[in-house]
Amino acid sequence: MHGRLKVKTSEEQAEAKRLEREQKLKLYQSATQTVFQKRQAGELDESVLELTSQILGANPDFATLWNCRREVLQQLEAQKSPEELAALVKTELGFLESCLRVNPKSYGTWHHRCWLLSRLPEPNWARELELCARFLEVDERNFHCWDYRRFVATQAAVPPAEELAFTDSLITRNFSNYSSWHYRSCLLPQLHPQPDSGSQGRLPEDVLLKELELVQNAFFTDPNDQSAWFYHRWLLGRADPQDALRCLHVSRDEACLTVSFSRPILVGSGTETLLLMVDESPLAVEWRTPDGRTRPSHVWLCDLPAASLNDQLPQHTFRVIWTAGDAQKECVLLKGRQEGWCRDSATDEQLFRCELSVEKSTVLQSELESCKELQELEPENKWCLLTIILLMRALDPLLYEKETLQYFQTLKAVDPMRAAYLDDLRSKFLVENSVLKMEYAEVRVLHLGHKSVFPTQQFRHVTAAHLCCHHTDPPDSAGPLLPVSDLTVLCHLEQLLLVTHLDLSHNRLRALPPALAALRCLEVLQANDNTIESLDGVANLPRLRELSLCNNRLQQPTVLQPLVSCPKLVLLHLQGNPLCQAVGASEHLAELLPSVNSILT
């Protein structure tokens, strides 16, 4: 046995490691305690730098210690000569590099480097760019390093064209580089500013085509990598819609004025300002949202004094001025009329898409053909299928409606894990299409149930009086609407300010959203054969007369409490709900809703 090395047993090794860790922990705790004591005593000298170096060298994410180092460096700036300070900074930069080698994604280290270089009179930005390049060679998706590179490029006034060339080199090496694609989306609008294209900064046609060729190479090379698909969606994105007042409605019965906007706004002190002019005289009013919540909303309303609604004059003119949006709208309330309104005759581009030029439409058509070619090669590629759907929506949502629904079916089969998201997206598109058809037909009736019937077959109470004042044909003259089935969500309710009859039957709705309160003219609501459990959204509807909720999942009579706030409700259909089986349900409902003449259970 002599002359042979003794091999430690596993127990001995474990014990040795435990003792080593304990020793390191004691030293770590002792150094930390000393730093805090010296900081509290105001002893911010170079010994603090040494102590924090010992700790941060092993754990660069100790943010408080970076703060200590900054306090020390600030104090030493006033004490050191320029030569000594330069040597100190050089040492600090070298220490920071060693910390980044320990953890290249340390927030504290990158932040400290930004702070240090921003205080130098003549920092070596070229060296910092080289440092970024070295770290990105190790991990090209290190977003901490990308953030630092953007900081350096800004401070050094590096031309965007040079940074774009840098992203070219990384993308060519590896298409799966989210950060490089994202950086391009920041650089291209700087290189090609389009002042009239909205805040998102769309690209000129020639630049767009070049970028599309690059990104097509990426997803034809690796169709399953999502980074290029995300960039592709950005390229084909739209500019923000122009601020506008969509609709203005005045009701004599409710003594109320309601206005809807192209985007959610918050009206009040220090936020958006709305001015109301009645017969060319300003009127001070209190604005509120339909659901009573103080938050950004598409729809705002105010109460009107009796003097502005008196029936002695031949008419009253109401004008709302949106100062921030530089927009206004005016409507007239005639003598003897109970309501007046004015709304945009909006197209799909104005409502749900921003305008596309002929050139952009040509590009979108070309992209659609390319994606369909790829889909033939990769029939189960979810990114390709989703992009095809989005391109068809951007080109013409009504023309491609049937084909879009077919692609949704395929996409759900390919990507069952996101079936719920796809159902919601499909529902959104179907509601948009139905709103567009209603706009084109100029009616105030919207059918979102799955039965393929004429609106008049669903709404027995619809008459010509429910149509727009300038439209004299009955609703069914607009032609049949395509069937809409299995909606899972409701959206764009702000577009339905003038709707009087709404059918939501035979869908998969679990609740009616609070945004339903925007339907100030709603008289008949049908929501049969859903899975509705709550009625919180059916509140504060001033004109609701008839509500049908048959075959849902309403459990207790108390869930009907929100209906108390609907003053004109007289007919309520509840057949097929669990609450109908409860003992004494009819009496409880009669007590809860005394103004409702007929409650059918």
C-alpha positions in Angstrom: 0.0 0.0 0.0 3.0 2.3 0.4 3.5 4.9 -2.4 -0.2 4.8 -3.5 -2.4 7.8 -3.3 -5.4 7.5 -1.0 -8.7 7.9 -2.8 -11.3 9.8 -0.8 -14.6 8.1 -0.3 -17.8 9.9 -1.5 -18.7 10.7 2.1 -15.3 12.3 2.6 -15.6 14.3 -0.6 -19.1 15.5 0.3 -17.8 16.6 3.8 -14.9 18.4 2.3 -17.1 20.3 -0.1 -19.5 21.2 2.7 -16.6 22.6 4.8 -15.4 24.5 1.8 -18.8 26.0 1.2 -19.1 27.0 4.8 -15.8 28.7 4.7 -16.7 30.7 1.6 -20.0 31.6 3.1 -18.3 33.0 6.2 -15.9 35.0 4.2 -18.8 36.3 2.0 -20.9 37.3 5.0 -18.0 38.9 6.7 -17.0 41.0 3.7 -20.6 42.0 3.1 -21.0 43.0 6.8 -17.8 45.1 6.6 -18.9 46.9 3.5 -22.3 47.9 5.1 -20.5 49.0 8.3 -18.1 51.2 6.4 -20.9 52.6 4.2 -22.9 53.5 7.2 -19.9 55.2 8.8 -19.3 57.1 5.6 -15.9 55.5 5.0 -16.1 55.3 1.2 -12.5 54.6 0.4 -10.6 52.2 -1.9 -10.9 49.4 0.7 -14.6 49.3 -0.1 -13.8 48.7 -3.8 -11.5 45.9 -2.8 -14.1 44.3 -0.5 -17.0 44.6 -3.1 -14.7 43.2 -5.8 -14.3 40.0 -3.8 -18.0 39.6 -3.5 -19.1 40.8 -6.9 -16.4 38.7 -8.6 -18.3 35.6 -7.4 -21.9 37.1 -7.5 -22.2 40.0 -9.9 -26.0 40.3 -9.2 -25.6 41.9 -5.8 -27.2 45.2 -6.8 -26.6 47.1 -3.5 -22.8 46.6 -3.8 -22.8 48.1 -7.3 -24.5 51.2 -5.6 -21.7 51.2 -3.0 -19.0 51.2 -5.8 -20.7 54.1 -7.5 -20.7 56.1 -4.3 -17.0 55.4 -3.8 -16.1 56.2 -7.4 -18.0 59.5 -7.2 -16.1 60.4 -4.0 -12.7 59.4 -5.5 -13.4 61.6 -8.6 -12.8 64.7 -6.5 -9.7 63.3 -4.7 -7.7 61.7 -7.6 -5.6 63.4 -10.2 -6.6 62.9 -13.8 -3.8 60.2 -14.3 -4.9 58.3 -11.2 -8.5 58.5 -12.1 -7.8 57.2 -15.6 -6.0 54.2 -14.1 -8.8 53.6 -11.7 -11.4 53.7 -14.5 -9.2 51.3 -16.6 -9.1 48.9 -13.6 -12.9 49.2 -13.1 -13.6 48.4 -16.8 -11.4 45.3 -16.6 -13.1 44.2 -13.4 -16.5 44.6 -15.1 -15.4 42.4 -18.0 -14.4 39.7 -15.5 -17.8 40.0 -13.9 -19.5 39.6 -17.3 -17.5 36.5 -18.0 -19.0 35.1 -14.8 -22.5 36.1 -15.7 -23.0 37.7 -19.2 -26.6 38.5 -18.3 -26.0 40.4 -15.1 -28.3 43.5 -15.0 -26.2 45.2 -12.4 -22.9 44.8 -14.3 -24.2 46.1 -17.6 -25.9 49.0 -15.8 -22.7 49.9 -13.9 -20.8 49.9 -17.2 -23.3 52.3 -18.7 -23.0 54.6 -15.7 -19.2 54.5 -15.7 -18.8 55.3 -19.4 -21.4 58.1 -19.3 -19.3 60.0 -16.8 -16.1 59.8 -18.8 -15.1 62.9 -20.8 -13.8 60.8 -23.8 -14.9 57.2 -23.6 -13.6 54.7 -26.1 -16.8 53.8 -27.8 -15.1 51.8 -30.5 -13.7 49.5 -27.9 -17.2 49.1 -26.3 -18.6 48.1 -29.7 -15.9 45.4 -30.0 -16.8 44.2 -26.5 -20.4 43.8 -27.6 -19.4 41.9 -30.7 -17.3 39.5 -28.7 -20.1 38.8 -26.2 -22.7 38.4 -29.0 -20.4 35.8 -30.7 -20.7 33.7 -27.5 -24.5 34.3 -27.2 -26.1 36.2 -30.1 -29.5 36.4 -28.2 -28.1 38.0 -25.1 -30.6 40.9 -24.8 -28.6 42.6 -22.0 -25.7 42.9 -24.4 -28.0 44.1 -27.2 -29.4 46.8 -24.9 -25.9 47.9 -24.1 -25.0 48.0 -27.7 -27.9 50.3 -28.5 -26.8 52.5 -25.7 -23.2 52.6 -27.0 -24.4 53.2 -30.6 -26.6 56.1 -29.5 -23.8 57.7 -27.4 -21.2 57.2 -30.2 -23.6 58.5 -32.8 -23.1 55.4 -34.9 -24.9 55.8 -38.2 -28.0 53.5 -38.4 -26.8 52.1 -41.7 -23.7 50.7 -39.9 -25.8 49.1 -37.2 -28.1 47.6 -39.9 -25.1 46.1 -41.6 -24.1 44.6 -38.2 -27.5 42.9 -37.9 -27.1 41.6 -41.5 -24.0 39.8 -40.5 -25.6 38.1 -37.5 -28.9 37.2 -39.3 -26.9 35.7 -42.2 -25.0 33.6 -39.7 -28.2 32.5 -37.9 -31.7 33.3 -38.9 -33.0 32.5 -35.4 -31.9 35.7 -33.9 -34.8 37.6 -32.3 -32.7 40.5 -31.2 -31.2 41.2 -34.6 -34.6 41.1 -36.2 -36.0 43.5 -33.5 -33.0 45.8 -33.9 -33.7 46.0 -37.6 -37.3 47.1 -36.8 -35.9 50.0 -34.8 -33.2 51.0 -37.4 -35.2 50.9 -40.6 -37.7 53.7 -39.6 -34.7 55.8 -38.7 -33.2 55.3 -42.1 -36.4 55.7 -44.0 -38.7 58.1 -42.1 -42.2 58.3 -43.4 -43.8 61.3 -41.8 -47.3 60.7 -43.2 -47.6 56.9 -42.3 -48.5 57.1 -38.7 -46.5 56.4 -35.5 -45.3 52.9 -36.5 -43.2 54.2 -39.4 -44.0 52.1 -42.4 -41.3 51.5 -45.0 -41.0 52.7 -48.6 -42.0 50.1 -51.2 -38.4 49.3 -52.4 -37.1 48.9 -48.9 -40.1 46.7 -47.9 -39.6 44.4 -50.9 -35.9 44.0 -50.0 -36.8 43.1 -46.4 -39.5 40.7 -47.5 -37.0 38.9 -49.6 -34.6 38.6 -46.6 -37.3 37.3 -44.3 -38.7 34.9 -46.9 -35.2 33.4 -47.2 -35.3 32.9 -43.4 -38.7 31.1 -43.1 -38.2 29.1 -46.3 -34.9 27.9 -44.8 -36.4 27.1 -41.4 -40.2 27.4 -41.5 -40.6 26.4 -37.8 -38.4 29.2 -36.4 -40.8 31.9 -35.2 -38.4 34.8 -35.0 -38.6 35.5 -38.8 -42.4 35.2 -38.7 -42.6 37.8 -36.0 -40.5 40.2 -38.1 -42.6 39.4 -41.2 -45.7 40.5 -39.2 -44.0 43.7 -38.2 -43.1 44.4 -41.9 -46.7 44.0 -43.0 -48.1 45.9 -40.0 -50.3 48.9 -40.3 -49.9 52.5 -39.2 -52.1 53.7 -36.3 -55.6 54.8 -37.4 -56.3 58.5 -37.5 -58.1 60.0 -34.4 -61.8 60.4 -35.1 -65.2 60.7 -33.5 -67.0 57.7 -34.9 -70.6 58.4 -33.7 -72.6 61.1 -31.9 -76.0 60.2 -30.4 -78.5 62.5 -28.6 -81.5 61.1 -26.7 -84.4 63.3 -25.6 -85.9 60.5 -23.5 -82.8 59.8 -21.5 -81.6 63.5 -21.7 -78.2 62.1 -22.6 -75.5 62.6 -25.2 -73.2 59.8 -26.1 -70.1 59.8 -28.3 -67.8 57.1 -29.5 -64.1 57.4 -30.5 -61.6 55.6 -32.7 -59.5 54.7 -29.7 -60.0 54.5 -25.9 -59.5 57.8 -24.2 -59.6 59.0 -20.6 -61.6 62.2 -20.1 -60.9 64.4 -17.1 -58.6 66.8 -15.4 -55.1 66.5 -16.9 -56.1 64.0 -19.6 -58.3 64.3 -22.7 -60.6 67.3 -23.0 -64.1 67.2 -24.7 -65.9 70.4 -25.4 -69.7 70.4 -26.0 -71.4 73.1 -28.0 -75.2 73.3 -28.0 -76.6 75.7 -30.6 -73.1 77.2 -30.9 -72.9 78.0 -27.1 -70.5 76.0 -24.8 -72.1 73.8 -22.2 -70.3 72.6 -19.1 -71.1 68.9 -18.5 -69.7 66.0 -16.5 -68.4 63.1 -18.7 -68.6 59.5 -17.6 -68.2 56.0 -19.1 -71.3 53.8 -19.7 -70.2 51.3 -17.1 -69.3 54.0 -14.6 -65.6 53.0 -14.4 -62.9 55.7 -14.5 -60.7 54.2 -17.2 -59.9 54.7 -20.9 -63.0 53.9 -22.9 -64.2 54.2 -26.6 -67.5 55.6 -25.4 -68.3 58.5 -23.2 -71.6 60.2 -22.3 -73.0 63.1 -20.4 -76.4 64.3 -19.0 -78.1 67.2 -20.8 -80.0 69.9 -19.1 -83.7 70.3 -20.0 -83.1 73.7 -21.6 -81.0 72.1 -24.3 -83.8 69.6 -25.2 -86.9 71.8 -25.1 -89.3 71.2 -27.9 -90.2 74.8 -28.6 -87.4 75.4 -31.1 -87.4 73.7 -34.6 -84.1 72.0 -33.8 -81.1 71.8 -31.5 -77.5 71.4 -32.8 -75.0 69.5 -30.7 -71.3 69.5 -31.5 -68.5 67.7 -29.6 -64.9 68.8 -30.1 -62.1 66.4 -29.2 -59.2 68.8 -28.6 -56.4 66.3 -28.4 -57.6 64.3 -31.4 -58.2 67.5 -33.4 -61.6 66.1 -34.4 -65.2 67.0 -34.0 -68.7 65.8 -34.9 -72.1 67.5 -35.0 -75.7 66.1 -35.0 -79.1 67.7 -35.0 -82.1 66.9 -32.9 -85.3 67.9 -34.7 -88.5 69.1 -33.1 -90.8 66.1 -32.2 -87.9 63.6 -32.6 -86.8 61.5 -29.6 -83.2 61.0 -30.9 -80.7 62.3 -33.3 -77.4 60.9 -34.4 -74.5 61.3 -36.8 -72.0 58.6 -37.6 -69.2 57.8 -40.1 -70.1 55.6 -43.0 -67.0 53.6 -42.1 -65.3 51.0 -44.3 -63.3 48.0 -43.1 -60.0 50.0 -43.5 -61.3 52.7 -41.2 -62.8 50.4 -38.7 -60.4 47.5 -38.4 -57.5 48.2 -40.7 -55.5 51.3 -41.5 -55.5 52.3 -45.2 -53.4 50.3 -47.6 -52.0 51.9 -50.8 -52.4 50.1 -54.1 -48.7 49.2 -53.9 -49.0 47.8 -50.4 -52.0 45.7 -51.5 -50.0 44.3 -54.3 -47.2 43.4 -51.9 -49.7 41.7 -49.6 -51.1 39.7 -52.5 -47.6 38.6 -53.4 -46.9 37.6 -49.8 -50.1 35.6 -49.6 -49.1 33.6 -52.8 -45.6 32.9 -51.4 -47.0 31.7 -48.1 -49.5 29.5 -49.8 -46.6 28.0 -51.8 -44.7 27.3 -48.5 -47.9 25.9 -47.0 -48.0 23.3 -49.8 -44.5 22.2 -48.9 -45.1 22.5 -45.1 -48.8 21.8 -44.6 -48.6 21.6 -40.8 -46.6 24.7 -40.2 -48.6 26.8 -37.8 -46.8 30.0 -38.4 -47.4 29.8 -42.1 -51.1 29.1 -41.6 -51.6 32.0 -39.2 -49.7 34.4 -41.5 -52.0 33.3 -44.4 -55.0 34.1 -42.3 -53.7 37.5 -41.3 -52.7 38.4 -44.9 -56.2 37.5 -46.1 -57.7 39.7 -43.3 -55.5 42.6 -44.3 -56.4 42.3 -48.0 -60.2 41.8 -47.9 -61.9 40.3 -44.8 -65.2 39.8 -46.5 -63.9 38.4 -49.8 -61.7 35.8 -47.9 -64.2 35.1 -45.1 -65.0 31.5 -46.1 -61.4 30.6 -46.9 -60.2 32.2 -43.6 -62.6 30.0 -41.6 -61.3 26.9 -43.4 -57.7 27.9 -42.5 -58.7 28.3 -38.9 -60.0 24.7 -38.9 -56.7 23.5 -40.3 -54.7 25.6 -37.8 -56.7 24.3 -34.8 -56.0 20.7 -35.9 -52.3 21.5 -36.3 -51.9 23.5 -33.1 -54.5 22.1 -30.6 -52.6 23.6 -27.6 -53.7 27.1 -28.7 -57.2 26.2 -29.6 -58.7 28.6 -27.1 -56.6 31.5 -28.5 -57.6 30.6 -32.0 -61.3 30.4 -31.1 -61.1 33.9 -29.6 -59.2 35.3 -32.7 -61.7 33.7 -35.0 -64.6 35.2 -33.0 -63.0 38.6 -33.2 -62.8 38.3 -37.0 -66.3 37.1 -37.3 -67.7 40.0 -35.2 -65.7 42.4 -37.4 -67.2 41.0 -40.5 -70.7 41.1 -39.1 -70.2 44.8 -38.1 -69.0 45.6 -41.6 -72.1 43.9 -43.2 -74.3 45.9 -40.8 -72.5 49.1 -41.8 -72.9 48.4 -45.5 -76.6 47.5 -45.1 -77.2 50.7 -42.9 -79.3 48.9 -40.4 -79.5 48.9 -36.6 -79.9 45.1 -36.2 -77.0 42.7 -35.7 -77.3 39.0 -35.9 -74.4 37.1 -34.3 -76.2 33.8 -33.7 -75.3 30.7 -35.7 -78.5 30.2 -37.6 -78.3 31.4 -41.2 -81.5 33.5 -41.3 -82.6 37.0 -42.1 -82.4 39.5 -39.2 -86.2 40.0 -39.4 -86.8 36.3 -38.8 -84.9 36.6 -35.6 -86.3 39.9 -34.3 -90.1 40.0 -34.4 -90.2 43.6 -33.2 -88.0 45.1 -35.9 -89.8 47.8 -38.0 -88.6 50.4 -40.4 -88.5 52.8 -37.5 -85.4 51.0 -36.2 -83.4 51.7 -39.4 -81.3 54.7 -40.0 -83.4 57.8 -40.6 -82.2 58.1 -44.3 -82.9 54.4 -45.0 -86.5 53.5 -45.8 -86.3 49.8 -46.8 -87.1 47.0 -44.3 -84.1 45.2 -42.8 -84.4 42.1 -44.8 -83.9 44.0 -48.0 -80.2 44.1 -47.1 -80.0 40.4 -47.9 -79.0 37.4 -45.7 -76.0 37.5 -43.5 -73.6 34.6 -43.5 -73.9 32.3 -40.6 -71.8 33.1 -37.5 -71.2 30.2 -35.1 -69.6 29.5 -31.8 -68.4 32.8 -30.7 -66.3 32.6 -27.6 -65.7 36.4 -27.0 -67.4 39.6 -27.9 -65.4 42.6 -29.1 -65.8 45.9 -30.9 -68.9 46.6 -28.9 -68.1 50.3 -29.2 -69.1 50.1 -32.9 -72.6 49.1 -31.9 -73.7 52.4 -30.3 -76.8 52.6 -32.5 -77.8 49.0 -32.5 -81.4 48.4 -31.3 -81.6 44.6 -31.6 -78.8 42.1 -31.0 -78.9 38.3 -31.3 -76.0 36.4 -29.6 -77.8 33.0 -29.5 -76.2 29.6 -30.0 -72.6 30.5 -29.2 -70.1 29.6 -26.4 -70.3 32.8 -24.4 -69.7 32.4 -20.7 -70.4 36.0 -19.8 -71.6 39.3 -21.3 -68.8 41.9 -20.9 -69.2 45.2 -19.2 -68.5 46.9 -22.6 -72.1 45.9 -23.4 -73.1 49.1 -21.6 -72.0 51.0 -24.7 -75.1 49.8 -26.5 -77.2 52.8 -25.4 -80.0 52.2 -28.0 -80.3 48.4 -27.4 -84.0 47.4 -27.0 -83.9 43.6 -27.6 -81.1 41.3 -26.5 -81.2 37.5 -27.3 -78.5 35.3 -25.8 -80.1 31.9 -25.8 -78.2 28.6 -25.8 -74.8 29.8 -24.5 -73.0 28.9 -21.3 -73.6 32.3 -19.5 -73.1 32.2 -15.8 -72.9 35.9 -15.0 -75.0 39.0 -16.1 -72.6 41.7 -14.8 -72.3 43.1 -18.3 -76.1 43.6 -18.7 -76.4 46.8 -16.6 -77.2 50.4 -17.2 -78.9 49.7 -20.5 -81.5 52.6 -20.6 -83.7 51.2 -23.4 -83.5 47.4 -22.9 -87.1 46.1 -23.1 -86.7 42.4 -23.8 -84.0 40.0 -22.7 -83.9 36.3 -23.6 -81.5 34.0 -21.7 -82.9 30.6 -22.3 -80.8 27.5 -21.9 -77.8 29.0 -20.1 -76.1 28.3 -16.8 -77.6 30.9 -14.5 -77.6 29.2 -11.0 -79.2 31.6 -8.5 -81.8 34.4 -8.9 -79.2 36.8 -7.3 -77.2 36.7 -10.6 -80.0 38.8 -12.1 -79.3 41.7 -9.8 -77.6 43.8 -12.5 -80.9 43.9 -14.4 -82.3 46.2 -11.7 -80.4 49.0 -13.4 -82.3 48.6 -16.7 -85.4 50.8 -16.1 -87.5 49.7 -19.2 -87.0 46.0 -19.0 -90.5 44.4 -19.1 -90.0 40.9 -20.7 -87.5 38.3 -19.4 -87.0 34.7 -20.8 -85.2 32.4 -18.4 -86.4 28.9 -19.5 -83.8 26.1 -19.3 -81.6 27.7 -16.6 -80.8 25.9 -13.3 -82.2 28.8 -11.3 -85.7 28.0 -12.6 -85.6 24.7 -10.6 -85.0 26.5 -7.3 -87.8 26.4 -4.8 -89.7 29.8 -4.8 -87.7 31.1 -7.8 -90.6 32.9 -9.4 -91.4 34.7 -6.1 -87.8 35.6 -5.6 -87.5 37.0 -9.1 -90.7 38.9 -8.9 -89.4 40.5 -5.7 -86.0 41.2 -7.2 -87.4 42.7 -10.5 -90.8 44.2 -9.6 -90.9 46.4 -12.8 -90.5 43.4 -15.1 -94.1 42.5 -16.2 -93.4 39.0 -17.5 -90.7 36.7 -16.3 -90.9 33.3 -18.1 -89.3 30.4 -16.3 
